[in-house]
Amino acid sequence: MGTQHKLFGSLILFQALIKLGFTTNDHQKGSHVKLYPPKKIIVPLGLKPFMIVQMGKKQFDKHECSRYISELVQKGVDKKEIIKLMKDCE
């Protein structure tokens, strides 16, 4: 079976990404925010050098949660660190 983790919403994800050092520019359109990783995170070739987060959702479904966590792990962020930061942001 897959890994179990608590479901989260856009605000918790956004706050966790900011604590990881991700930045965004203030000129966003619509309900999506583009976040850029800090310099300490070296994004492997072939992966997009940013994350897009859909804002305004109280809770993502389990597939969306897994996708966001997987995307961060692919970018080189430790999974335990991600989950710990999300718990801290609750």
N, C-alpha and C positions, 0 to 999 in steps of 0.2 A: 504494500500500500504506500501511498505518497506520504510526505511529511505533513504532520498536523501543525497548524499555527492558527492563531486567533485572527478572525477577520477584522479588517480595519477600513477606515474611510479615507477620503482625500485629504482632510485636514491633518490627520495623524501621519500619513505618508509624507505630506509636504513638510511638516515640522521635522520629521526624522531626516529627510533629505537635507534640509537647511542645517541641522546639527552635524550632518556628515560633511558639510562644507560646500554643498551644491549652491549655485547662484542662479538667479533669473534676472532678465531685464524687465523693467516695469511696463513695457509696451506690449501687453498680451491682448489677443483678441479672443472673444468667445469664452468657452468654458474649459479650455485647455491651457496649461502652463508648460513652457519649455524650460527645463533646468539643465545647467551645465555642471559637470563634475569638477571638483577641485583639481589642482595640478598634481597632487599626490596620487590621484587615481589615474593610472595609465590605461586608457581604453584600447583593447586589442584591435588590430586592423580588421576591417569587415563589419565592425559594430558601429552604430551611430554614436557620435560623441556627445550625446545629450539624452535626456529622458523627457517624455511628454506625459504629464499627469492630468487626468480629467478631474477638474475641481467640482465642488458642489455635491458630492456624493457622500451621504452619511455612512454607507457601508458598501464596499465592493463585494461582488460575489466571490466564491472561493477560487474560481479560475483567474479572475482579474488579480486577486491578491497574490496568487502563485506566480503569475506572469511578471508582476512588478518585482517580486523578490528574486525571481530567476534572472531578470534583466540586470538587477544590481549585482548579483553574484557573478554573472558573466563579465561585468565591468570591473571585477576585482574587489568588491566589498565583501567582507566576511559575513556569512549568513547569521551567525550568532550576534554580531554587532548590530545588524539591521533589526532583528527581533527585539533585542534589548532596548534600542533607541525607540522603537515603536511602543514598547511597554511604558517607557519613561514619558512619552508624549500623551498618553491616555489621560 
